[in-house]
Amino acid sequence: MEPENNKKDESFRDHIATINEDGDRAYIFPTKPKGKFYDLRTYFTWVYLAVFFIIPFLKYHGEPLFLFNVPEKKFILFGSIFWAQDFFIFGLGMLIFIVFIALFTVVFGRLFCGWACPQTILMEMIFRKIEYWIEGDATYQKALKKAPWNTDKIKKRVLKFVIFYSISFIIANTLLSYVIGIDNVLNILSHISSNIGSFIGLIIFTTIFFFVYWWFREQVCLIVCPYGRMQGVLLDKDTVVVAYDYVRGEDRHHFKKNEVRTGGDCIDCNLCVKVCPTGIDIRNGTQLECVSCTECIDACDHKMESGGMEEGLIRYDSENGIKNKVKLAFTGRMKAYTAVLLVLISIEVVLLTTRSDYDATILRAKGMLYQEQPNNQLSNLFTIKLVNKTREKLPVELKIENFKNSKIQLVGQDIVVKPEGITMGEFFVYLNKDDIKERKVNIEIGVYSNGKKIKTIKTSFLGPIKFN
């Protein structure tokens, strides 16, 4: 979306605000924002951070409520344990997430970036606020950057460094607790000497977070994050974005007290540019760098209110909403994404509700034929692999389901699978010769625990070659 008066001048698209003409880093010093949207984002941030920092301490049956232990291929969601055998469920979940992001972006643009992205929340609502508290508003920050290294500058820089690094350390520990559990993280911190490798890794992650929020900052959104590139493909004229109403705002000119305005409502104060954390001019239209943070909306509304004009010159709207005064419509593309999303969600729900807490695999021992046994019987040797996804131990019994006068004899001790464990075992299956009509006979083996069938496994029993 772009205002009509700027369509011939697109030089702003040839560069980004964080890099100057020499290719060096150009720091952005946004003016401290204020307004109703900024206040709402602040309230949302407190809730967001409370959930983020509290969840690792929540436990169910002695284990984390959420855990994403990639090294051990163990995942816990709302207390339910998922293992590598359930990876297809996570694969489908990721596909659902991607489709949801596409649908969400088609309808609401980069609303997620401004309101829910961890990078934006931590940068703008935590680190930036601390920076305003220590160094002051944009004017003072610029002056401090140019100032010589005197006592005041050193004191502020050291204080800022310590606070930024401390918060980065807390963030790194919290994220690690989602991977290995809060108990293991606390153990690393309380026994550093015996966990020196893990602690060094923790310091490396802390330093990375510190580097992002101290120096790299908004460039994560502009250069690293792929989501900004996605929006160029997904946005259309019906997508709701943070937009400048060029129909109402142009031609812009400065405000004069008690004047009768004959042009547009934009007073060309440039405050929308000064507060932008990515350094763009929203009046040039929708741009890759815009993260829908709404700070330009608050700044513009404040100026409109001060000048006695209607608010909403910059607002959430679509191109069609501004140009043609059309309300948001549920387009064919939105319907298609929604249909695909609903189908995928339905499949995921079925997979989750039918998911078994146990997995069993039975295979005939390789390289072995049948064995002749007394009482007119033949035997085959089988191996079994059992996976117990629950927190309780699993005693296992095996029974032949489709043949009478058959039996199973375990090799070694009874099979008991430890909680969240995997067990291998071997056993012989005995069948009467009269029941073996073909070279391979299909058999069904029931897997029981405490008298309850938990699985039925189909396999084949190998007998002698039959000659007519």
ABEGO torsion letter per residue (X at the ends): XBBAAAAABAAAAABBAABBAAGBBBBBBBBBBBEAAAAAAAAAAAAAAAAAAAAAABBBGGBBABBBBAAAGBBBBGGBBBBAAAAAAAAAAAAAAAAAAAAAAAAAEAAAAAAABAAAAAAAAAAAAAAAAAAEBAAAAAAAAABBBBAAAAAAAAAAAAAAAAAAAAAAAAAAAAAAEAAAAAAAAABAAAAAAAAAAAAAAAAAAAAAAAAAEAAAAAAABAAAAAAAAABBAABBBBBBBAAAAOBBBBBBBGBBBABBABAGAGAAAAABAAGBBAAAEBBAABAGAGAAAAAAAAAAAAAGBBBGABBBBBAAAAAAGBBBBBBAAAAAAAAAAAAAAAAAAAAAAABBABBBBBBBBBGBBBBBBBGGBBBBBBBBBBBBABABBBBBBBBBAABBGBBBBBBEBBBBBBBGBBBBBBBBBBBBAAABABABBBBBBBBBBGGBBABBBBBBBBBBBBBX
